[in-house]
Amino acid sequence: MFTCVATFYLKQDKAMKFLSKKTILSVLGGISLCVICAFSITKSTKVLSVAKSPNIIVIMADDMGYSDIGCYGSEISTPNLDRLAAGGIRFKQFYNGARCCPTRASLLTGLYPHQAGIGHMTNDPEDSTAFQMNLPGYQGGLNNKCVTLAEVLKSAGYQTFMSGKWHVGYHGINRWPLQRGFDKYYGILAGATNYFNPEGLRGLTFMNEAVKPQGENFYLTDAITDNALNFIDQSRSTAKAPFFLYLAYTSPHWPLQAFKADIDQYRGKYKMGWKKLREARYQRMREIGLLKPSDGLTADDAEEWDKLSPAKQDEMDLRMSIYAAQIDRMDQNIGRLIKSLEKSGALENTLILFLADNGACAEGGMLGGGLKENLETKKGYLLSYGQSWANVSNTPFKKYKHWVNEGGISTPLIVHWPKAIPKALNGEITNQFGFLPDIMATLVEVSGAKYPLTFKGNKIFPMEGKSLLPIIRGYDVPIHDKPIFWEHEGNAAVRSGNFKLICEYYAGKQNKWALYDMAKDRSELVDLSTLMPEQVKIMQKEYEAWANRVGVVPFEEIQKIMASRKK
């Protein structure tokens, strides 16, 4: 009977997915909705499984804003990501960890970043003690109380590959990808590098060895894909086991560097300025259905375009054109991956997830950082597009990378899996929310892997996430019945149902909590804290209990430790 109920529900057309509780009860003759719900999320449900374990690919973009790809409202050409979205589902409300390292730690382990040992950042290549605070949650690298996706999926017989940016442990080979479950690795261990000439401490690693960039036309985004495809091709000839690929692009993280042919496609398109472009994206996002009428556009957080000189406007058009070209090139490479999977017949049963590690990056000032003379060359490192353009990338939200406002933690999430996602759901956008630890829970469920209680003699923290599989299969109900949390550099937030409590950290100022109703005000425009003080107290207490549980240390204390080392 249960199987009949679920099969009936999942095979209906798109309208059925959003049936009211009353209608479902009527159709099913009064069967309790809670019974159906319990059935739909049970791990043993055959209807939610596939006959053969899928290949799994997690694709991560770096420092890319919520509205920076076509299917999320952008003017940037991303036909391959758009294709994945049209053949899968998109999440309106999926959350990352606000910064590169904490996000990667949380994604890889299914834990909060503090539990994994990266409550702030990971060690710099130039300084082995940086961000090692000698505190449980601030080790500067993944600790031994966590397991990675690769370590867990190997228990289910998966081949495990990674190509791209690691950034969760540098000093000590025991912290590198091969020592944390990956069979093969190519990429950069550090957080950023020159796209055309990655060398020195921020150079390339293949397996456990330093390697040089190859060829006159070397470009990091292309090389990351080249090696990923090689890993997959080699696996086909040596094993029949499914594979897990973590494809961690550095694009579009600074430095601004791209091929001229890609840049020229966008040159001149951004001379309308950031204000007009932001408004255009906002309208497009509403038309797509990513935003509701109640989701307002936050105030502009940029310089006045019309007050810039023609020369400066041209420079800013160039900076944004390079940024767009970096995303465009990443999409081209994702297209190469899709083509390879199609050719081998593997696309149908490959689960692909695409997301970004944090909101857009405002580093470098209002008008970007780095010498303009280095633009369109192979020189430079911290070449950025600046806060004024980042404000566009995060349309319609406020704040940026580092912050836990929606602009700092909101990411696109595209899920594509033809074998498991009902065709009736293709192109749909879910309003249910999730966050990084849910990916571990999801992959454990779809792979049949066992998440361990202990690993290599160490007790492991339990998973913090919930499987996204019910949403992927079209069951449009919340998966989180308990609050989820963030903390980065003193910025703190709690999401509980439709409410979000948030505290923006400013050194030397008293913390002030603001409360927002995400169902009516995703853009965080109307603070309800004075109208709903009891709700604030409840959520603040939940945050404090969580912070104690996972090892959050007040940021003032972290700053004192960091300052003491500079004396």
Backbone hydrogen bonds, N-H to C=O, Kabsch-Sander energy under -0.5 kcal/mol:
donor,donor_aa,acceptor,acceptor_aa,energy
5,V,1,M,-2.3
6,A,2,F,-2.5
7,T,3,T,-2.6
8,F,4,C,-2.6
9,Y,5,V,-2.3
10,L,6,A,-2.8
11,K,7,T,-1.5
12,Q,9,Y,-0.9
16,M,13,D,-1.3
17,K,13,D,-0.8
17,K,14,K,-0.7
18,F,14,K,-0.5
18,F,15,A,-1.3
19,L,16,M,-2.0
24,I,20,S,-2.3
25,L,21,K,-2.5
26,S,22,K,-2.0
27,V,23,T,-2.8
28,L,24,I,-2.6
29,G,26,S,-1.2
30,G,25,L,-3.8
31,I,28,L,-0.6
35,V,32,S,-0.6
36,I,32,S,-1.6
37,C,33,L,-2.7
38,A,34,C,-2.5
39,F,35,V,-2.4
40,S,36,I,-2.8
41,I,37,C,-1.6
42,T,38,A,-0.7
42,T,39,F,-0.9
45,T,42,T,-1.2
48,L,45,T,-0.6
49,S,46,K,-1.6
55,N,349,N,-1.9
56,I,243,F,-2.6
57,I,351,L,-3.0
58,V,245,L,-2.6
59,I,57,I,-0.6
59,I,353,L,-3.5
60,M,58,V,-0.5
60,M,247,L,-2.4
61,A,355,L,-2.6
62,D,251,S,-3.0
63,D,61,A,-0.5
67,S,393,S,-2.6
68,D,65,G,-1.4
72,Y,69,I,-2.1
73,G,70,G,-2.0
74,S,69,I,-2.0
78,T,76,I,-0.7
82,D,78,T,-2.5
83,R,79,P,-1.7
84,L,80,N,-1.9
85,A,81,L,-2.3
86,A,82,D,-2.5
87,G,83,R,-1.8
88,G,85,A,-1.1
89,I,415,V,-2.3
90,R,428,E,-2.2
91,F,413,L,-2.0
92,K,430,T,-2.2
93,Q,432,Q,-0.6
94,F,92,K,-0.5
94,F,411,T,-0.6
95,Y,434,G,-1.9
96,N,409,I,-2.7
97,G,357,D,-0.6
103,T,99,R,-2.1
104,R,100,C,-2.3
105,A,101,C,-2.6
106,S,102,P,-2.3
107,L,103,T,-3.1
108,L,104,R,-2.4
109,T,105,A,-1.5
110,G,106,S,-2.3
115,Q,112,Y,-0.9
116,A,112,Y,-1.3
117,G,113,P,-0.5
117,G,114,H,-0.8
118,I,113,P,-2.5
119,G,137,G,-2.6
123,N,140,G,-2.2
124,D,127,D,-0.8
127,D,124,D,-1.0
130,A,127,D,-0.8
132,Q,129,T,-2.2
133,M,131,F,-1.0
133,M,138,Y,-2.6
134,N,138,Y,-0.5
135,L,138,Y,-0.7
138,Y,135,L,-1.9
139,Q,117,G,-2.5
140,G,117,G,-1.2
141,G,117,G,-0.7
142,L,168,V,-2.0
143,N,116,A,-2.3
146,C,143,N,-0.5
149,L,108,L,-1.2
151,E,180,R,-0.5
152,V,148,T,-2.3
153,L,149,L,-3.0
154,K,150,A,-1.8
155,S,151,E,-0.6
155,S,152,V,-1.0
156,A,153,L,-1.4
157,G,154,K,-1.8
158,Y,153,L,-1.9
159,Q,242,P,-2.6
161,F,159,Q,-0.5
161,F,244,F,-3.2
162,M,184,K,-1.8
163,S,246,Y,-2.2
164,G,186,Y,-2.7
165,K,248,A,-2.6
166,W,188,I,-2.4
167,H,189,L,-1.7
172,G,170,Y,-0.6
175,R,172,G,-2.4
176,W,173,I,-1.8
179,Q,176,W,-0.9
180,R,176,W,-0.5
180,R,177,P,-1.6
181,G,178,L,-0.7
182,F,177,P,-2.1
183,D,160,T,-2.5
184,K,160,T,-1.4
186,Y,162,M,-1.4
187,G,205,T,-1.9
188,I,164,G,-0.9
189,L,203,G,-0.5
199,E,197,N,-1.0
202,R,199,E,-1.0
203,G,200,G,-1.8
204,L,198,P,-0.7
204,L,211,V,-0.8
205,T,187,G,-2.7
206,F,209,E,-3.1
207,M,185,Y,-3.4
208,N,206,F,-0.5
209,E,206,F,-2.5
211,V,204,L,-1.8
218,F,215,G,-1.2
220,L,195,Y,-1.6
223,A,219,Y,-2.3
224,I,220,L,-2.6
225,T,221,T,-1.5
226,D,222,D,-2.9
227,N,223,A,-2.3
228,A,224,I,-1.7
229,L,225,T,-2.8
230,N,226,D,-2.0
231,F,227,N,-2.5
232,I,228,A,-2.1
233,D,229,L,-2.9
234,Q,230,N,-2.7
235,S,231,F,-1.9
236,R,232,I,-1.6
237,S,233,D,-1.0
238,T,234,Q,-0.8
239,A,235,S,-2.2
244,F,159,Q,-3.0
245,L,56,I,-2.9
246,Y,161,F,-2.3
247,L,58,V,-2.8
247,L,245,L,-0.7
248,A,163,S,-1.9
248,A,246,Y,-0.8
249,Y,60,M,-1.4
249,Y,247,L,-0.9
253,H,250,T,-2.1
256,L,383,L,-1.4
257,Q,255,P,-0.9
262,D,259,F,-0.6
263,I,259,F,-2.2
264,D,260,K,-3.0
265,Q,261,A,-0.7
266,Y,263,I,-2.0
267,R,263,I,-1.1
269,K,266,Y,-2.3
271,K,268,G,-1.1
273,G,270,Y,-1.5
277,L,273,G,-1.7
278,R,274,W,-2.5
279,E,275,K,-2.0
280,A,276,K,-2.1
281,R,277,L,-2.4
282,Y,278,R,-2.4
283,Q,279,E,-2.1
284,R,280,A,-2.0
285,M,281,R,-2.7
286,R,282,Y,-1.7
287,E,283,Q,-2.0
288,I,284,R,-2.4
289,G,285,M,-1.4
290,L,285,M,-1.8
291,L,285,M,-1.2
295,D,292,K,-2.0
296,G,294,S,-1.3
298,T,296,G,-0.6
298,T,396,P,-2.0
305,W,303,E,-0.8
307,K,304,E,-1.3
308,L,305,W,-2.0
313,Q,309,S,-2.7
314,D,310,P,-2.1
315,E,311,A,-1.9
316,M,312,K,-2.6
317,D,313,Q,-2.3
318,L,314,D,-2.0
319,R,315,E,-2.5
320,M,316,M,-2.1
321,S,317,D,-2.1
322,I,318,L,-2.4
323,Y,319,R,-2.1
324,A,320,M,-2.7
325,A,321,S,-2.2
326,Q,322,I,-2.1
327,I,323,Y,-1.6
328,D,324,A,-2.8
329,R,325,A,-2.6
330,M,326,Q,-1.9
331,D,327,I,-2.4
332,Q,328,D,-2.3
333,N,329,R,-2.0
334,I,330,M,-2.2
335,G,331,D,-2.1
336,R,332,Q,-1.4
337,L,333,N,-1.8
338,I,334,I,-2.4
339,K,335,G,-2.4
340,S,336,R,-2.0
341,L,337,L,-2.3
342,E,338,I,-2.5
343,K,339,K,-2.5
344,S,340,S,-1.7
345,G,341,L,-0.6
345,G,342,E,-1.0
346,A,341,L,-2.2
347,L,341,L,-1.2
349,N,346,A,-0.6
350,T,347,L,-1.6
351,L,55,N,-3.1
351,L,349,N,-0.5
352,I,350,T,-0.7
352,I,416,H,-2.9
353,L,57,I,-2.6
354,F,414,I,-2.1
355,L,59,I,-2.2
356,A,412,P,-0.5
357,D,61,A,-1.7
359,G,408,G,-2.0
361,C,63,D,-0.6
362,A,360,A,-0.5
365,G,362,A,-0.9
368,G,365,G,-1.1
374,N,371,L,-1.5
375,L,372,K,-1.3
377,T,374,N,-1.5
383,L,381,Y,-2.0
384,S,369,G,-1.9
384,S,382,L,-0.6
386,G,363,E,-0.6
387,Q,362,A,-0.5
387,Q,365,G,-2.3
388,S,366,M,-2.0
390,A,386,G,-2.1
391,N,387,Q,-2.3
392,V,388,S,-0.5
392,V,389,W,-0.8
393,S,389,W,-2.1
394,N,390,A,-1.8
395,T,392,V,-2.1
397,F,394,N,-2.7
401,K,360,A,-2.6
402,H,98,A,-3.0
403,W,400,Y,-2.1
407,G,398,K,-1.5
408,G,405,N,-1.7
409,I,405,N,-1.5
410,S,406,E,-2.0
411,T,94,F,-2.4
413,L,91,F,-0.6
414,I,354,F,-2.0
415,V,89,I,-2.7
416,H,352,I,-2.6
419,K,348,E,-2.3
420,A,417,W,-1.6
421,I,417,W,-2.8
425,L,422,P,-2.3
426,N,423,K,-1.4
427,G,85,A,-0.8
427,G,88,G,-2.6
428,E,88,G,-0.6
428,E,425,L,-2.6
430,T,90,R,-2.9
434,G,93,Q,-1.7
436,L,95,Y,-1.1
438,D,435,F,-2.4
439,I,436,L,-2.4
440,M,436,L,-0.6
441,A,437,P,-1.5
442,T,438,D,-2.4
443,L,439,I,-2.7
444,V,440,M,-2.5
445,E,441,A,-1.7
446,V,442,T,-2.7
447,S,443,L,-1.8
448,G,444,V,-1.4
449,A,444,V,-0.8
451,Y,449,A,-0.6
455,F,458,N,-2.6
458,N,455,F,-1.7
460,I,453,L,-3.0
461,F,145,K,-2.3
464,E,110,G,-2.4
465,G,110,G,-0.5
465,G,437,P,-0.5
471,I,468,L,-0.7
472,I,468,L,-2.5
473,R,469,L,-2.2
474,G,471,I,-1.5
475,Y,470,P,-3.1
476,D,17,K,-0.5
476,D,474,G,-1.1
477,V,475,Y,-2.0
481,D,479,I,-0.7
484,I,495,R,-2.2
486,W,493,A,-2.1
488,H,491,N,-2.3
491,N,488,H,-2.2
492,A,503,C,-2.2
493,A,486,W,-1.9
494,V,501,L,-2.5
495,R,484,I,-2.6
496,S,494,V,-0.5
496,S,499,F,-2.8
499,F,496,S,-2.1
500,K,516,Y,-2.5
501,L,494,V,-2.4
502,I,514,A,-2.7
503,C,492,A,-3.1
504,E,512,K,-0.6
509,K,506,Y,-2.2
514,A,502,I,-2.8
516,Y,500,K,-2.5
518,M,498,N,-3.6
518,M,516,Y,-0.8
520,K,517,D,-1.0
521,D,517,D,-2.7
524,E,521,D,-1.8
527,D,525,L,-0.6
528,L,515,L,-3.3
528,L,526,V,-0.5
531,L,528,L,-0.6
532,M,528,L,-2.0
536,V,532,M,-1.7
537,K,533,P,-2.2
538,I,534,E,-2.3
539,M,535,Q,-2.3
540,Q,536,V,-2.7
541,K,537,K,-2.2
542,E,538,I,-1.8
543,Y,539,M,-2.3
544,E,540,Q,-2.4
545,A,541,K,-2.1
546,W,542,E,-2.2
547,A,543,Y,-3.1
548,N,544,E,-2.0
549,R,545,A,-1.9
550,V,546,W,-2.5
551,G,547,A,-1.1
552,V,547,A,-2.4
557,E,554,P,-1.2
558,I,554,P,-1.4
559,Q,555,F,-2.7
560,K,556,E,-1.9
561,I,557,E,-1.9
562,M,558,I,-2.3
563,A,559,Q,-2.7
564,S,560,K,-2.2
565,R,561,I,-1.0
566,K,563,A,-1.2
567,K,564,S,-0.6
